[in-house]
């Protein structure tokens, strides 16, 4: 089967973190979430471990409790200046104000999102080597990204957030997540408003790509 490269490239280059454009009033059907998760688990997984688990939260009180944890983390995060210095012409320089504004907006309204999805992976590796950490995260984040792409293809926006992990143990207690599971993110999801997404300004890949040795360009 031939792949429509234009459609694939458009999906890959315009899938964004959706915060201000989330539709807080339109429910996302469970069937849509389940279908996207079935697609997600076709992603690569280290040693065929398939250790992924996904906790979908739609209960209003549980969402509010998670949002409270998130806000506590956001306040800690925001108390330290987060804007790095960018050189003139760096595309990141002009983007930070909008990113910080949309992050603050999501923080205020997180409890209103139609659903939250918390991806988890089996095992704990707090004190393990980079080798083991890379294998563990590499066995869940491809599925998370595939889930986000599948959602986007169906008109559902999402955002990969990690702030609540400052209080991972409290979130685990709230949700009944077993001690041997590691939470890796919290994805607020909802249909998005508007029709179009643009490509983002990025540092060109060629300026960060090396051949055969660090710093050697083609």
Secondary structure, 3 states (H helix, E strand, C coil): CCCCHHHHHHHHHHCCECCCCECCCCCCCHHHHHHHHHHHCCCCCHHHCCCEEEEEECCHHHHHHHHHHHHHHHHHHHCCCCCCCCCCCCCCCCCHHHHHHHHHHHHHHHHHCCEEEEEEEECCCCCCCHHHHHHHHCCCHHHHHHHHHHHHHCCEEEEEECHHHHHHHHHHHHHCCCCCEEECCEEEEEEECCCCCCCCCCCCHHHHCCCCCCCCCC
